[in-house]
């Protein structure tokens, strides 16, 4: 197979597909048409592994949208119902349709002055992607408030790895000179692993343990994957296993398990700390 065809095959399967095969993975197909891991031949119980060590999962197949451009502030305020993020901030952010029903609740990261990343591995990811693309192109009487905003699907541009659990800060910190160099939960930062591999690191907390989403270069993904698995406390788990455990840890993720029309109350979203006060966002008045 020539390099061009091999590259196309890797993009359709994900950069780590062969690594998963070696570990005896079972696969499902994501809404992007990419194989995602369900579990491995000897997968650990996720809850125990998170408490006692940490788990590593390949989140290839997760929908990732990049919104960029000068109108970002206005777009963020209109399209997302959470408190506006400053550069470096991360939060789960409800996206409502015009009738007040829920598109999804992606993990949102403000990665730059004019850059916003939205991550969604739920069955509602395609709804979110289509809606945000529609909102960005809104035009009325010749006025297009987000004309210079670009909303791009970058799901396969980098390889997303999830490291979650008690020892995750120590494991990841080993690559950057200690855990103090890592972003705190609720923040995003660029890291240089071993001083030479550039990646984006999004930090959150689930079930009281640190959770890191690493966006790594596809050509180095296998090296990083094997290196992380060399730590005794790191256990590989399937993406389906990871998602099930995350749903148990965060109630709003459990509500996203359906692709059907979904309506939540303002009280639900406020109780989970996901919604800002007021109605100055799309769908706010219809709640």
Secondary structure as UniProt FT lines:
FT   HELIX           3..13
FT   TURN            15..16
FT   HELIX           17..22
FT   TURN            23..24
FT   STRAND          26..29
FT   TURN            31..32
FT   STRAND          35..39
FT   TURN            41..42
FT   HELIX           46..52
FT   STRAND          54..58
FT   TURN            60..61
FT   STRAND          63..68
FT   TURN            70..71
FT   HELIX           72..79
FT   TURN            87..88
FT   STRAND          89..96
FT   TURN            98..99
FT   STRAND          102..112
FT   TURN            113..114
FT   STRAND          115..120
FT   TURN            123..124
FT   HELIX           125..136
FT   TURN            141..142
FT   TURN            145..148
FT   STRAND          150..153
FT   TURN            155..157
FT   STRAND          159..165
FT   TURN            166..167
FT   HELIX           168..173
FT   TURN            174..177
FT   HELIX           179..181
FT   TURN            185..186
FT   STRAND          187..193
FT   TURN            194..196
FT   STRAND          197..206
FT   TURN            207..208
FT   STRAND          209..216
FT   HELIX           218..220
FT   HELIX           221..229
FT   TURN            232..233
FT   STRAND          234..236
FT   HELIX           239..249
FT   HELIX           251..254
FT   TURN            255..256
FT   HELIX           266..271
FT   TURN            272..273
FT   TURN            282..286
//
